Amino acid sequence: MNQEFTQNQLIRFIYQETSTVESMVINEAIQEDIHLRRNHKRLYEGYKQMPKATFSPSDAAIQNILRYSKETAVQAH
């Protein structure tokens, strides 16, 4: 089977957003196709250079959320 893969599919593969079956097919194709392997390597190198986002709210943000939740909570009867 000779299937063409888009850059979008390779990016989804790099970010582990593909199904198990799709990942297996893409991985096999990367092993067999030198051009696809080079394209994947180029995209993966770019991925590694991107800054990683961290999601840690400040203590003030957490307190604001908790205060809002307390103020708007429905009273149990």
C-alpha positions, -999 to 999 in steps of 0.1 A, spaced: 0 0 0 15 33 -11 -4 61 7 4 98 6 4 116 40 -1 153 44 19 176 67 -12 180 88 -13 142 93 24 142 103 19 170 127 -11 152 143 12 121 146 39 142 163 15 156 187 0 121 193 -34 131 181 -38 102 157 -57 70 164 -37 39 173 -43 24 138 -35 57 120 -3 60 141 8 25 132 2 31 95 21 64 96 50 49 116 53 21 91 52 45 62 79 66 78 101 36 81 96 26 44 97 60 27 128 81 28 110 113 17 83 109 43 110 101 69 129 134 60 97 154 61 88 139 95 122 146 109 121 182 97 87 187 113 97 169 145 128 191 149 106 222 146 83 207 172 111 202 196 123 238 193 89 252 201 84 264 237 63 242 258 32 258 273 26 254 310 -7 259 326 -3 269 362 -28 296 374 -16 320 400 -28 317 436 -48 349 431 -66 334 401 -74 303 421 -87 323 450 -109 344 426 -124 313 412 -131 298 446 -146 331 459 -168 333 428 -179 297 432 -188 302 469 -207 334 461 -228 319 433 -233 284 448 -269 272 450 -280 267 486 -292 232 495 -325 232 512 
